[in-house]
Amino acid sequence: MCLKRQLYNSCVLPAMSYGAETWALTTHAKNKLAAAQTKMERSMLNITYRDRKKTSG
């Protein structure tokens, strides 16, 4: 897990940031980047969207 985190922080995040530098950062683009980041982090941990905790309410 530590190696995956290091690889992600040193390679993937800078590549995403560099690629997005030329974009006009709209709210839609910002949300898409945040969603992609979250999806990649869940993928590293082998957590699916269905595995999320259910809240009682």
Number of C-alpha atoms within 10 A of each C-alpha: 8 7 8 12 14 11 12 17 12 11 11 15 13 12 12 13 11 11 10 14 9 8 9 9 11 9 9 9 13 13 12 12 15 12 12 13 16 12 14 14 15 13 12 13 11 10 12 10 10 7 8 8 7 7 5 4 3
